[in-house]
Amino acid sequence: MAPTTIPKIRTFTQLHADAAATEIVTTVEPKEAVKIFGRLAEKYIMLDSSGGMCCYSACKDCEYRLPGGGYKMADQSAARPKWIPSYEERVFESVGKEHASAWGKEVFSSGPYVIKEEFVERVKGMKFSPPLGGPYMSASAAGIEDDLALETFFDLLAGEKERLTKHRMSTRIKEIANGNEGLIWSDFMAALSE
């Protein structure tokens, strides 16, 4: 006959300590993520200063046409917010264009860094516009009731740091965007789902 094993009784304190030591995985629902994306994404983005002012008429000898097709564009625009720019501010003096990102102006309105609580409150205070990508949400339904998704995004941007700097936000957005100048919905949602 096999010996019986008596389960070890664990105290609440021991169980709580084990739970705290276990990595917590946070899942952000798309309907919560779109509330953030719709506040940070913009309709306009500046891309490549060497793109110039192509007329986009498919000229075969266009100096801005790429060898594999497509064009080297200085900027892009969309009907609805599509990109979270990876830059705080960008100036193309050669073509007389400049753009300051909404996050650069509104999230960092009082200095070069924010802590998590400031980040959450400032993003919540930004105007929401239904973006391209993600589930459709009207502005009237886009109130952020639960801060968990915003806190998760802050942690994704700041890493182990208590402060998020403008430079760090810019760098992390570009990393999450796989080196592109703007973060699109699919990459944004994928990063929040990891």
C-alpha positions, 0 to 999 in steps of 0.5 A: 500500500502506497503511503498517503501524503498529507497536504501541507497547510499554508497560511494566508500570508504564505499564499499572498506572498506566493501570489505577489511573487508570481508575475501578473499578466495583464490583458487589455481588451481592445475596447479599452485600448482603443480609448487610449489610441483614439486620444494619442493617435493623429491624422497627420504624421511627418515621415522622411525629410528627403521625401520632397513634394511628390505630386503622386501622379505615378510619373515613371521618372519621379525622383521620389519613387522607390525602386520596388514601387511606392514613394518616399513620402515627406508626410502622410495624412488620413481621414481619421487618427491613424498614427501615434507619432514617434517624435515629440516635434519634427521640422522639415525646413527644406519644405517648410513643414513642422509638426508637434505631436499631441502627446508631446504637448499634452502629456508633457505639458509641465516638464520633460517627464511624468510619473504614472499618475500624471500620465494617466490623468493627462491622457484621460484629459486628451480629446478622443477621436474615433481612430482607424483600426480597432473596434469603433467607438464614439467619442461619447462612449470613450470615457476611461473608467478604469485606469488599468489599460493606461497604467499598462501602457505607461509600464510598457513605455517606461519599463522599470522606471518610475518616470517617463521622459519625452525621449523615452516615450519617443524611443519606445513608440518607435521600437513598438512601431518596428522602426516606423515613424508612427505607431498604428493600431495593430502594433499598439494592440499587439504590444498591449497584448504581450 
